[in-house]
Amino acid sequence: MILSGPRPSKEPQPHRPTLRYGRIDLVAMAIAAAATATVTMALARPTSNVLLTRHRARWVFTPFAVSSSFTSSSSSSKPSRALILYSKPGCCLCDGLKEKLQAAFLLAGPDSLQDVDLQIRDITGNPEWERAYQYEIPVLARVLSDGTEETLPRLPPRLGVELVQKKIAAALKH
């Protein structure tokens, strides 16, 4: 049998590190590490029993909307501010924003949202809302003093809870 081509060398080859993970795997690992760090930082933050028990969400289910109000003892001294979140079931962006809003409502500080009432509206229960927002959800709107709604700029999904709180507080001050 005649073999063509170079013959294998008996000399040892220098060790070359092999890349076990592709570029996509490395990006996925970096994202997972960042998410783990975020969760770890959130869990490491001290919580107060007063903070957790003073503000309880009250969910009222109606055929056309899901309403949730976050009330506090300070709401009787200040006029209540109101936000509306247009959403629909199965919308992962909507669910993510709901979670961030609920966390932002529990944060204290100068940009506190503890006196804000949040109403979550399911657009599938109202044809008018569905026509207006079906391609835009989640849509966050503030209720003005005359009862009209003003749509707020979209909050990026990667925005942290503290920044969500600051942006909403700033929008409600105008």
C-alpha positions as CSV (number, residue, x, y, z in Angstrom):
1,M,0.0,0.0,0.0
2,I,1.4,3.3,-1.0
3,L,0.5,6.3,1.2
4,S,0.6,9.8,-0.2
5,G,1.1,12.9,1.7
6,P,3.3,13.8,4.6
7,R,4.2,11.1,7.1
8,P,3.3,11.7,10.7
9,S,6.2,13.1,12.7
10,K,7.4,11.2,15.8
11,E,8.4,14.5,17.4
12,P,6.1,15.7,20.2
13,Q,3.8,18.6,19.2
14,P,3.8,21.7,21.4
15,H,0.7,21.9,23.6
16,R,-1.9,24.2,22.1
17,P,-4.8,25.3,24.4
18,T,-8.1,24.3,22.8
19,L,-11.1,26.6,22.8
20,R,-13.8,24.6,24.4
21,Y,-16.5,27.3,24.2
22,G,-17.6,29.2,21.1
23,R,-18.1,32.9,21.1
24,I,-21.9,32.5,21.7
25,D,-21.2,30.3,24.7
26,L,-18.8,32.9,26.2
27,V,-21.4,35.6,25.7
28,A,-24.1,33.4,27.4
29,M,-21.7,32.8,30.3
30,A,-21.0,36.5,30.7
31,I,-24.7,37.2,30.8
32,A,-25.3,34.5,33.3
33,A,-22.5,35.8,35.5
34,A,-23.9,39.4,35.3
35,A,-27.4,38.1,36.2
36,T,-26.0,36.1,39.1
37,A,-24.1,39.2,40.4
38,T,-27.3,41.3,40.2
39,V,-29.3,38.7,42.1
40,T,-26.6,38.4,44.7
41,M,-26.4,42.1,45.2
42,A,-30.2,42.3,45.5
43,L,-30.3,39.5,48.0
44,A,-27.4,41.0,50.0
45,R,-29.3,44.3,50.4
46,P,-30.7,44.5,53.9
47,T,-34.5,44.6,54.1
48,S,-36.6,46.1,56.7
49,N,-39.7,44.3,58.1
50,V,-41.3,47.7,58.3
51,L,-40.7,48.3,54.6
52,L,-42.1,44.9,53.7
53,T,-45.2,45.1,55.8
54,R,-46.1,48.7,55.5
55,H,-46.8,48.6,51.8
56,R,-49.0,45.8,50.8
57,A,-50.2,45.4,47.2
58,R,-54.0,45.3,46.9
59,W,-55.1,43.5,43.7
60,V,-58.6,44.0,42.5
61,F,-59.6,41.8,39.5
62,T,-62.2,43.2,37.2
63,P,-63.2,42.0,33.7
64,F,-61.4,44.8,31.8
65,A,-58.4,45.5,34.0
66,V,-56.2,44.3,36.7
67,S,-55.8,47.1,39.3
68,S,-53.2,47.3,41.9
69,S,-52.9,50.0,44.4
70,F,-49.9,50.6,46.6
71,T,-50.9,52.8,49.5
72,S,-49.1,54.2,52.5
73,S,-49.7,56.4,55.5
74,S,-48.2,59.4,53.6
75,S,-50.8,59.1,50.9
76,S,-53.4,60.8,53.1
77,S,-51.2,63.9,53.5
78,K,-50.3,64.2,49.8
79,P,-52.5,64.1,46.7
80,S,-52.2,60.6,45.2
81,R,-50.3,60.2,42.0
82,A,-51.4,57.5,39.5
83,L,-49.9,55.4,36.8
84,I,-51.5,53.0,34.3
85,L,-49.6,50.1,32.8
86,Y,-51.2,48.7,29.6
87,S,-50.2,45.0,29.3
88,K,-51.5,41.6,28.2
89,P,-51.1,38.0,29.4
90,G,-48.0,36.2,28.0
91,C,-46.1,39.4,27.3
92,C,-42.6,38.8,28.8
93,L,-41.6,42.5,28.5
94,C,-44.8,43.4,30.4
95,D,-44.1,40.9,33.1
96,G,-40.6,42.2,33.5
97,L,-41.8,45.8,33.8
98,K,-44.5,44.7,36.3
99,E,-41.8,43.1,38.5
100,K,-39.5,46.1,38.3
101,L,-42.4,48.5,39.1
102,Q,-43.4,46.5,42.1
103,A,-39.8,46.5,43.4
104,A,-39.5,50.2,42.7
105,F,-42.7,50.9,44.7
106,L,-41.1,49.3,47.7
107,L,-37.9,51.4,47.6
108,A,-37.6,54.3,49.9
109,G,-35.6,57.5,49.4
110,P,-36.0,60.9,47.8
111,D,-37.6,59.4,44.7
112,S,-40.1,57.2,46.6
113,L,-43.1,56.0,44.7
114,Q,-45.0,54.9,47.8
115,D,-47.8,57.3,47.3
116,V,-48.4,56.3,43.6
117,D,-51.3,54.2,42.6
118,L,-50.6,51.7,39.9
119,Q,-53.4,50.3,37.7
120,I,-52.5,47.4,35.4
121,R,-54.9,47.1,32.4
122,D,-55.2,44.0,30.3
123,I,-55.6,45.3,26.7
124,T,-57.3,42.0,25.6
125,G,-60.4,42.9,27.6
126,N,-61.0,46.2,25.9
127,P,-61.1,46.5,22.0
128,E,-60.2,50.2,22.2
129,W,-57.1,49.6,24.3
130,E,-56.1,46.6,22.1
131,R,-56.3,48.7,18.9
132,A,-54.3,51.5,20.5
133,Y,-51.6,49.5,22.2
134,Q,-51.4,46.0,20.6
135,Y,-48.0,46.8,19.0
136,E,-46.7,49.0,21.7
137,I,-47.0,47.2,25.0
138,P,-45.9,47.6,27.7
139,V,-47.2,51.1,27.8
140,L,-46.9,53.2,30.9
141,A,-49.0,56.3,31.3
142,R,-49.5,58.8,34.1
143,V,-52.9,60.2,35.0
144,L,-53.0,63.9,35.0
145,S,-55.0,66.0,37.5
146,D,-57.8,66.4,34.9
147,G,-58.1,62.6,34.5
148,T,-56.5,62.5,31.1
149,E,-53.5,60.1,30.4
150,E,-50.1,61.0,29.2
151,T,-47.9,58.2,27.8
152,L,-44.5,58.1,29.4
153,P,-41.4,57.2,27.3
154,R,-40.6,53.5,27.1
155,L,-38.4,52.2,29.8
156,P,-35.6,50.0,28.5
157,P,-36.0,46.3,29.6
158,R,-32.4,46.2,31.0
159,L,-32.9,49.3,33.2
160,G,-32.3,48.5,36.9
161,V,-35.0,49.0,39.6
162,E,-33.4,52.1,41.1
163,L,-33.3,53.8,37.7
164,V,-36.9,52.8,36.9
165,Q,-37.8,54.5,40.2
166,K,-35.9,57.7,39.4
167,K,-37.3,57.9,35.9
168,I,-40.9,57.5,37.0
169,A,-40.4,59.9,39.9
170,A,-39.0,62.5,37.5
171,A,-41.9,62.0,35.0
172,L,-44.5,62.4,37.8
173,K,-42.9,65.7,38.9
174,H,-43.7,67.4,35.6
